[in-house]
Amino acid sequence: ANGEHEAADDGMAARRKFCLPLFIPSLLQGKSTAVVTPMLPLFIKEDLGGSVAAVGAVASAYALAQVASSVPLGFILARFNHRHSALCALCVIVCSSYVASLSASITQLLVVRMISGTAANAWNLSRKVWIAAEVPKEVRGRITGALTGMSRWAGLLGALVSGAVAQYIRTRDVFVVQA
């Protein structure tokens, strides 16, 4: 029984240790992605004068960039410190969100969303490498589970926040909220 208590204490200590570098940024990044999703079609149609096809293209660009960048990022990230890679990816996400708010055309937004999708993928991969490299094997499943749960809650809350603030801000300002 005492061994179980010590294991529980180790798990809690591990969760606290990774709270600031992994959990909180994951919560914020997950929220920020979900904030844009409901507003993106309105921004493209109302602010940029785009069609439904343009909405589909821009929305798909983010996901396509994630798919296309997975293998190359795996090789690139293997050469760099996972902490620095994660921080750099988050910085690119923030900057690309701000730049997206300044987009004057669908082409500009498409390019920025591809950059953002690639950076989000780099963040996700860096996090996984970080967990594999630094989280003790005994608590890795709990840390990964907590991180996944937190990301899901962030997505839910981000969409709710987007709906709540949509009536008070311009559609392009959702990218500033995302940043």
Beta strands, then each sheet from edge to edge (+ up, - down):
end
